[in-house]
Amino acid sequence: MVAYNSLSDHELTGLLKTGDRAAFTEIYQRYKWVLFLHALKRIRDREQAKDIIQELFTTLWDRRNDLELRTHLSGYLYTSVRNRIIKSFAHQQVESDYINSLVASVNEDNCITDHKVRQSNLAALIEKEINELPEKMREVFLLSRKQNLSHKEIAFQLGIEESTVKRQISNALKILRVKLGLLAWLALLFKFL
């Protein structure tokens, strides 16, 4: 049996590319805390730092076949965290600009029209992201949020376990939160709850 904790990053990366889950787990265990602390030091928000690290490792696993390292694994991971932090700051700036534009538009005469256009655009964005969810997850999510069915009713209608329904809805909300950002995600919650 291979002792993964004794393998080098290069060896683990090679195994990861072949789909070796144990190699991925070792990489995760080896780097999750140091990357989390690195992210936390930069953004000073525990939840956001956790999200960044979780997204990084999810992407690492999803794109393992295409992984081309031009540096050491640690350098790749640190650069990925840095880029995600920069992207997060840029996203926050866009959100801040959007909020500022909303506040400014309240004082304008065309506030109602502008609000309707933004609401329509936001609704279209939410619908687009919902439609991009995996088929079964989308079906469960829509039954819950648009038809207001309980987990039990959805489970009965689809012939699946109630725990599966709960997990699918939870996963859908997580995916949508990441894809939509704070404002659209809040709008989604208020619209569909």
N, C-alpha and C positions, 0 to 999 in steps of 0.2 A: 504494500500500500504506500502511496506517495505521501510524504510529509510536506504538505503545501507550504507550511510556514517556514520551511527551510529553502524553498525555491527562490530564485532571484526574480526581480520584477520582469526581466526579459523572458524568463521561462514561463512565468505566470501569464504574461501577455500572449505568448504563443499558444498556451493552453486555452486561454479565453477565446481566441479566434476560432478554436475548434468547437466552442460551445461548452466547455468544461465549467459547470456551475461551481464546483469546489474551488477552482482557480479564481472565479469571479468573487466568491465569498471571501477568499483570502485577501484579494486586492481591496475589497470593501472594508474588511476588518483592519487591514494594515493602514488604510488612509482615511477612513471616515472621520475620526476624531481630529486629526491634525488639519484636515481640510475644513472641518466645521469650525475649529478655532480660528483658522485663517480667515474664513468668511465672516465670522462673528466680529473679529477685530476690525474688519473694514466697514461692515454695515450696522453693527450694534443692535441687531434685532435677531433674537434666538430663533423665532419661527421662520423668518425669512431665510436665515442661514441654513436651517434644517431643510427647507424647501429647495434651496439651491443645491445642496449636497445630494438630496434625494433625486432631484431632476438630473444631476450629473451622472449618478450611477445608473439610473434608469436608461439614460441615453447611451452610456458606455455599453450596457448589455444589449440594447436594441441594435446598436451599430457595430457590434463586435466584429462582424465579418468584414466591414469596410475600414477597420482601424488601421491606420498607417502612422506609426510613431516616427517623428523626425528627431525626437529627443528621448530622454528616459521617461518611463511611465510617470514618475513623480512630477517631472516638468510638464508633461502633458496635462496631468490632473490639476496642477496649480494654475496653469494657463487657462484651462477650462473654467475653473472657479472664478478667476479674475474676469474673464470675458462675461460670465453669467452675472457677476456683480455689476459690471459696467452696463450690461443690458438692463439690469434691474433698475439702476440709477436713471438710465435714459427713459425707461418706462414710467418711473415715478415722476420724472420731469414732464412727460407727456400728460400724465394724470393731473399733475399740478396745474399745467397750462390749461387743461380742459376745465378744471374746477374754476380757475380764475376767469376763463371766458364765460362760464355759466354765470358767475357772480356779476360780471360786467353786463351780460345780456339782460339781467333782471331789470336794470335801470333803463333799458332801451324800450322804445314803443313796440318794436316787433318781437318782443319776448315770447309771446304765445306762439307765433309762427316758427320762430327759431327753436323753441322747445319741442314743438311737434316734429320738426325735421330731425332734430337730434334723437328724439325718442324713437322715431321711425328707423333711423340709421342704427341705433343701439339694438332695437328689436330685431332688425335684419341680421346684425352681427351675431346676436345670441342664437337666432334660428339657424344660421349657417354653422356655428360651432356645434350645436345640438345635432344637426344632420351629419356631422363628421364623426360623431361617436360610433363605436362599433355597433353593428345592427341590433344585437340582443340588448345591449346596454341602453341604446337609444329607445328601444321599444319599452323597456321597463321604466326608464326615466319619464317618457311621455305619458305613460299610463298613470304614473304617480303624480306628475306635476300638472298635466293638462286635463286629465279626466278625474283627478282627485281620488283615485282608488287607493285603498289601504294596501300595505304590504301583503296581507293575507289574501285580499281579493286579486291582486296581481299574480301571486303565486298560484292560486287556484286557476285563474284564467289561462296562464301560460304553462301550467303543469310543472312548475319548478318549486324548489324549497323557498320558504319565506326568508331564510338567512341569505340565500342567493340574491333575492330581490333587494334586501337591505344593503348587501355588499355592492351590487350593481349601481344602486342609487348613490351610495357613498363615493364609489369610484368615479361616477359621472360628474358629481359635484367637484371632486378634486381636479379632474381633467379640465373642467370648464373654468375653475378658478385660476388655474395656471394659464390657460389660453386667453381668457377674456380680461384678466386684470381685475383690480379691485372694483372699479366703478360698474363695469358691465356685470360682474359677478353679483354685486349687491342688487343691481336692477333685476337680474335673473331670479334671485331669491325672493324679492318682493313681488315680482310678476307671477311666479309659479307657486308660491307658498299659500 
